[in-house]
Amino acid sequence: MPSMSKRVSGFATTIFTEINELALQHGAVNLGQGRPDFDGPPEVIEAAERALRDGKHNQYPPGIGIAPLREAIAGHVSRFYGLEVDAGRGVIVTPGATVAVFTALMGLIDRGDEVIVIEPYFDSYVPNLVMLGATPVYVPLHPPEWTLDPDELRAAFTPHTRAILLNTPHNPTGRVFTQAELELIAGLCIEHDVTVISDEVYEHLTFDGALHTPIASLPGMFDHTVTVGSLGKTFSVTGWKTGWVYGPPALIEGVARAHQYITFSTHHPSQAAATVALNLPGSYFEEFQAMYTAKRDLLLGGLAGAGLKTRTPEGTYFLLADFSDVFDGDDLEFARHLTTDIGVACIPPTFFYSTEHAHMASTQARFAFCKSDTTLQEAARRLAALHR
Ligand SMILES: Cc1ncc(COP(=O)(O)O)c(C=O)c1O
């Protein structure tokens, strides 16, 4: 009998599938998946529509992405972070950030290499490493403030370490890594000649004056870093699956060699629209942050009213809430209870951990606030039942 590969046979169906199905079955307000329930900016949608009709964007684009978009990506990085990126040899457009991370790993990591993974991690990272035959080495963020222990991080670096997967602003904790944390990581990467794959898809989602700093902008780090971005988060078009990597040509060449045999190229009309999006004026990004600050506060209010303990996130559109004052049980039991009996779906975060460290999040639930105000208000109304 033909059967699946050993490589994937250990992969369970993702927790998102289970919770989405449960939410649908019980008519729950879904604060599980990070999927906005509102549309992206009209000028970006209109640019996609024009691209579909102008007869110039319906066939294969250049493999690394269309030149105007690569220039817009380099321009965006220069405008916000003052970094000089080579739009010709230092940028590749990918079908979303998930594929960008996988492609970067394929192009830069060998079988048997160790890759440091900060927990909780974005759910594709570890299966990516398993598919590659690389070894994840876990370093947890410690609750309640979700901070790194410098000694644990230092101890994770060995002669076999090839890369570290960094994600800031961080899903699911909502943390934005501080300058001191970034300097610690940078110092270790330079000392051990390790590459950072830096997933910065929430770069524009920071609140209360918190500033996102790409680790590539730290002294000596540009040559050590491949940075990953996504159109989906900043422009509320997650369904377009359009992303990119940028970095020094020496590393991007490795990513490009993998990219040409993984997807070769990326959806052409979305690239035309992405060019318009990345060139939007500063006011777009400011209004986007203000909108999300209000949504975050709406959700925080609802969770406090339900008796859950939260840490105010300074980035992303996720937060973790501790339910131990109102529920006896683990995070999966809580997520199923909340979805089924209270009518609000959330994600149990122990799925983003190694077995060794999962206990650190066993009384936490992840909530997404990329939802309309009406949705968040309805969630708050339902959550109040938890307290009673
Ligand atoms: C940290 C992180 N990286 C990558 C992605 C996926 O981005 P894309 O939809 O562009 O593949 C997400 C989406 O939730 C994410 O949270």
PDBQT file of the ligand as one rigid body, heavy atoms in Angstrom, charges set to zero:
ROOT
HETATM    1  C1  LIG A 401       5.008  35.064  13.287  1.00  0.00    +0.000 C 
HETATM    2  C2  LIG A 401       4.308  34.773  12.003  1.00  0.00    +0.000 A 
HETATM    3  N1  LIG A 401       5.020  34.491  10.907  1.00  0.00    +0.000 NA
HETATM    4  C3  LIG A 401       4.427  34.233   9.734  1.00  0.00    +0.000 A 
HETATM    5  C4  LIG A 401       3.045  34.253   9.613  1.00  0.00    +0.000 A 
HETATM    6  C5  LIG A 401       2.409  33.887   8.305  1.00  0.00    +0.000 C 
HETATM    7  O1  LIG A 401       2.503  34.895   7.363  1.00  0.00    +0.000 OA
HETATM    8  P1  LIG A 401       1.954  34.638   5.876  1.00  0.00    +0.000 P 
HETATM    9  O2  LIG A 401       0.463  34.579   5.963  1.00  0.00    +0.000 OA
HETATM   10  O3  LIG A 401       2.463  35.791   5.095  1.00  0.00    +0.000 OA
HETATM   11  O4  LIG A 401       2.523  33.329   5.426  1.00  0.00    +0.000 OA
HETATM   12  C6  LIG A 401       2.256  34.534  10.727  1.00  0.00    +0.000 A 
HETATM   13  C7  LIG A 401       0.777  34.509  10.631  1.00  0.00    +0.000 C 
HETATM   14  O5  LIG A 401       0.068  34.355  11.585  1.00  0.00    +0.000 OA
HETATM   15  C8  LIG A 401       2.912  34.796  11.954  1.00  0.00    +0.000 A 
HETATM   16  O6  LIG A 401       2.193  35.059  13.056  1.00  0.00    +0.000 OA
ENDROOT
TORSDOF 0
